[in-house]
């Protein structure tokens, strides 16, 4: 009997001390929402500050789960064959579209965040295209730091490779969707948004931040990220109940003369949709239902 008790105790300690796994994930709720073969499409009314003026546009946030290669850090073609080499990730594809005078801007951010593995987002990419040219940044998490590659049409930025020992602001959106309890709080180092980096041309690096969370209503809450030295603030408002939908976000940049430039996005529609199957001319009507 004593040996049986010791065996049971050892099994309990082994399972309870598992260093991987996000204990905040409610598997039953999560699976019912995210494993039904659809993505969540969120359309936002965007007011983007650029060149000192506010531009009207649209932002789209697409959340979906995928099977991801741990080694190659790409979407798996054959998850069953990958075995332990694969993991589930929450993928965010976020776009912004707006016009500056004559020419348009198109941005895209992609963030891949583990669902169950308590790890930093293994891959984050961002691109900005407009009539002057294009730029692209990719972060890959390797050896407890991000290996960054930056490609730009600006001579002063050129093509760069560097290592940054910090997590990324961009994964906060995914952490909220998994469970806001996963968002860290307090003083730390953080890599600012890659889209901010492209717009500001601020050197890509880790910056000092203070992150806080607070309730703003019976089922509403927000995450605030304040950068202590570069004058940037991010505010994300979300529903404080599963599936933790993001309702709005706001970026504030304080310039050297003390003036503030505010970019904001407020959600106007949302829909669960297997959009990759709706690629025929007749499917364009779905865009109208999304307000696009």
Order of alpha helices (4+ residues) and beta strands (2+ residues): alpha-alpha-beta-beta-alpha-beta-beta-beta-beta-beta-beta-beta-alpha-beta-alpha-beta-beta-beta-beta-beta-alpha
